[in-house]
Amino acid sequence: MPQLILPDARVHASYLAAMEEFRAEGRGGPDDDSSVGVSLREYGLTWHDPGVFAEYLGRLRLTHGPRSLLQYDVECTTLWYVDGDAYLGRLAIRHRLTSYWLELGGHIGYDIRPTARRRGHATAMLREALPLAARLGVDPALITCDTGNAASRKVIEACGGVLEDERGGVLRFWVPTCRP
């Protein structure tokens, strides 16, 4: 049964395969500032080495600061969605919002590897993460998606997201994290 876990070396081989899937769809270019894009640029040629991968995991597990992978200006918890040793996706929970995250990124961001899409994993992963966000003091959670990303919009709405507005091509939804 798929579950959220802290980044773990036991899914190393599957993670590398997933990153190659992302690369094949064009992720990792110089304009890709997503977690996947930054990871591919910084580690994509070296993380096959177990020692380098261990360093990468250490940086993912840091919640914030100059040594964290994305050098977040807010605390951020990164989780992986796995089924046994199979990496399916990742989810990041930002513990608070700066003006940037309020406009464009929100509290929660996620990716599902291309070969695992359209199977309900994103919805299940987000539902599992909402109580974790609540325990971190996030309620409700702002979750965003590009206006053209119908799949992500369906995921957010399936998890209770209510559209607030669109800003610069980004849809902004508020999702309750505490269920009555």
C-alpha positions in Angstrom: 0.0 0.0 0.0 1.5 3.4 -1.0 2.5 5.7 1.9 4.3 8.9 2.6 7.8 8.5 4.1 10.9 10.7 4.7 13.3 10.4 1.8 15.0 7.0 2.0 17.9 5.3 0.3 15.9 2.0 0.0 14.1 3.5 -3.1 17.4 4.7 -4.7 17.0 2.7 -8.0 13.4 3.5 -8.4 14.0 7.2 -7.7 16.7 7.3 -10.3 14.3 5.7 -12.9 11.6 8.3 -12.0 14.0 11.2 -12.4 14.9 9.9 -15.9 11.2 9.9 -16.7 11.0 13.5 -15.6 14.0 14.3 -17.6 12.5 12.7 -20.7 9.5 15.0 -20.4 11.7 18.0 -20.4 12.2 18.7 -16.7 15.5 19.9 -15.3 16.2 22.7 -17.8 17.7 26.0 -16.7 14.2 27.6 -16.3 12.8 24.7 -14.2 12.9 26.0 -10.6 10.8 23.2 -9.3 12.2 20.7 -6.8 12.5 18.1 -9.6 14.3 20.6 -11.8 16.8 21.8 -9.2 17.5 18.2 -8.2 18.1 17.1 -11.8 20.5 20.0 -12.4 22.4 19.6 -9.2 22.5 15.8 -8.8 21.3 14.2 -12.0 24.8 13.2 -13.2 26.1 12.0 -9.9 23.4 10.6 -7.6 23.8 7.1 -9.0 26.7 7.0 -6.5 25.3 5.8 -3.1 27.5 8.4 -1.2 26.2 11.3 -3.3 22.7 10.0 -3.0 23.1 9.9 0.8 24.3 13.5 0.7 21.3 14.4 -1.4 18.9 12.7 1.1 20.5 14.7 3.9 19.9 18.0 2.1 16.3 17.0 1.4 15.7 16.2 5.1 16.9 19.7 6.2 13.7 21.7 6.6 15.3 25.1 5.7 18.4 27.2 5.4 21.4 27.5 3.1 22.2 23.8 3.1 18.7 22.6 2.3 18.4 21.7 -1.4 16.1 24.6 -2.5 17.4 26.9 0.2 13.9 27.6 1.3 13.2 30.9 3.1 10.7 29.0 5.2 10.7 25.6 6.9 9.7 22.9 4.5 9.1 19.1 5.1 9.8 16.9 2.1 8.1 13.5 1.9 8.2 10.8 -0.7 5.2 8.7 -1.8 6.3 5.1 -2.2 4.9 1.6 -2.6 7.4 -0.8 -1.1 10.6 0.1 -2.8 8.9 1.9 -5.7 9.1 5.7 -5.8 5.8 7.2 -6.9 6.2 10.9 -6.2 7.2 13.6 -3.7 5.3 16.2 -1.7 6.6 19.3 0.1 4.8 21.1 2.9 6.0 24.7 3.6 5.2 25.5 7.2 4.3 29.1 6.5 3.9 31.5 3.6 6.1 34.4 2.5 4.8 36.9 0.0 6.2 34.7 -2.8 4.7 31.5 -1.6 1.4 33.3 -1.0 1.3 34.4 -4.6 2.7 31.5 -6.5 3.6 28.4 -4.6 1.3 27.8 -1.6 1.9 25.5 1.4 2.0 22.2 -0.5 3.6 21.2 -3.8 3.8 17.7 -5.3 4.9 15.7 -8.3 4.0 12.2 -9.4 6.4 10.3 -11.7 5.1 10.1 -15.3 4.5 6.3 -15.3 2.5 6.5 -12.1 0.1 9.2 -13.2 -3.7 8.9 -13.6 -4.0 6.1 -11.0 -5.2 8.3 -8.1 -1.7 8.6 -6.4 -1.7 12.4 -6.3 -5.1 12.5 -4.7 -4.2 9.8 -2.2 -0.8 11.4 -1.4 -2.4 14.9 -0.8 -5.1 13.4 1.4 -2.5 11.7 3.5 -0.5 14.9 3.8 -3.3 17.2 4.9 -3.4 15.9 8.5 0.4 16.2 8.6 0.1 19.8 7.5 -2.4 20.4 10.2 0.0 19.1 12.8 2.6 21.6 11.5 0.1 24.4 12.2 -1.1 24.8 8.6 -4.9 25.2 8.3 -6.1 25.8 5.7 -3.4 25.1 3.2 -2.9 27.1 0.1 -2.3 24.9 -2.9 -1.7 26.2 -6.4 -1.5 24.9 -9.9 -1.1 26.3 -13.4 -4.3 27.3 -15.1 -3.7 24.6 -17.8 -3.1 21.8 -15.3 -6.5 20.2 -15.3 -5.2 17.0 -13.6 -3.8 18.9 -10.6 -6.9 21.0 -10.4 -9.0 17.9 -10.1 -6.7 16.5 -7.3 -6.9 19.8 -5.3 -10.7 19.9 -5.7 -11.1 16.2 -4.8 -9.3 17.0 -1.5 -11.7 19.9 -0.7 -9.9 22.8 -2.4 -11.9 25.9 -2.9 -10.8 28.2 -5.7 -10.0 31.7 -4.4 -8.6 33.3 -7.6 -6.2 33.2 -10.5 -3.0 35.3 -10.4 -0.6 35.3 -13.3 -1.7 32.0 -14.8 -1.7 30.3 -11.4 -5.0 29.1 -9.7 -5.0 29.4 -5.9 -7.1 27.0 -3.8 -7.6 26.9 0.0 -7.8 23.3 1.3 -8.9 22.5 4.9 -6.3 20.3 6.7 -8.4 19.7 9.8 -11.4 17.5 9.2 -14.4 17.7 11.7 
